[in-house]
């Protein structure tokens, strides 16, 4: 596993542990993780020493009112959806493949 892959692996577990509300040792026991390794990556994350993209954050949906015809938009923007969350940008054309999007989001830890 490359450093980037390890960083993403641990970043995902750090985020999931925080969201779970479980104490560190209980989360590690449940997922078969070494508490010492968990602590190491937790410290690295706190000091910003990892090269991992931030975890995906659940998108906030806000109401939007369209007024008039859009101008100067890319073909994707006119015919599909653009998702932007942190460092992740995804352009979805009309008729995109839902299973592929699900796999991509899972791989990103979303």
N, C-alpha and C positions, 0 to 999 in steps of 0.2 A: 504494500500500500504506500503510495507517495505521501509526502508531507501534506500536500493539499488535501488528499483524500482523508488522511488521519484528522486533519484540522476540521474538515467538514463533518466527519463522523462524530467527533467529540463536541463540536459546536451544536450539532443536532441534539445530542444527548443532554448537554447542559441546558439547552432551551426547554426540552421536554421535561427535565427534572424540575426546573423552576415552575413550569405550568402545572405539573402534577401535584405540587404541594407536598410531595413525599420528602422526608429527610434524605440527605445525600446517601447515607449508608443503606437505607431501605430501597431507594431507587436502584443503586448499584447491585444490590442482592437480587432484586427482581429481574434485572436485565443482564446479569452475569458479568458485571464490570468491576474492575479493581478500583477500590475506593482511592488508593494512592494515585492511580492514573487519572481518575476523575478530578482529584484535587489539583494535580499538576496542570491539566488543561484548563481548569477553572481559573487558576492563578494567571496562566498565560493569556487567557481571554480578558481578565481584568486589566492587565497592563497593556493590552493591545498588541501582544507579541505574535499573534497568529495572522496569517494572510488569508483568512476566511472571509467570505462575503457575509454580511449580517444575515441572520435567519429571516426567512420570509415572514412578513407581518400580515395578519389577516387584513384584507383591504377594507377600507371604510367606503361605503357607498353613499354618495350624496346626490340629491335630486339635481337634474340638469334640465334647463329649458333651452331648446334650440330656437333661435330667432333668425329667420332668413336662410338663405343658402350658404353653406360653408364655402370658403374660397381658399386656394393655396394648400389644399390638403393632399397628402400622398394617396395613392390608390388604396393602400391598406386602410387608411383612416376613413376613406369614403365608403369602403365596402366591407369592413370588418371591425375588429376591436383591437385596441392597443392596451396592454396591461403594463403598468409601471409600479414596481414596489421595491424600494431601495435600489440596489444595483442590478436588479433583474428587470429586463424589458422584453415583453413578448408581443409579437404582432400576430393576430389571428385573422386570416382571410375568411370570407364567407365560405361555409361548408368545411371548416377545419375539422380534423379528426379528434373527437373528444377523448377516446382512450389514450391517444398519444399525448395530449395535453395533460391528462391525469398522471401519466408516467413521468412526464417532465417535471411537473410540480412536486411529485413525491421524491424524485431524485434531488430536487432543490431543498427538500425538507419543509415544504409548504403543506 
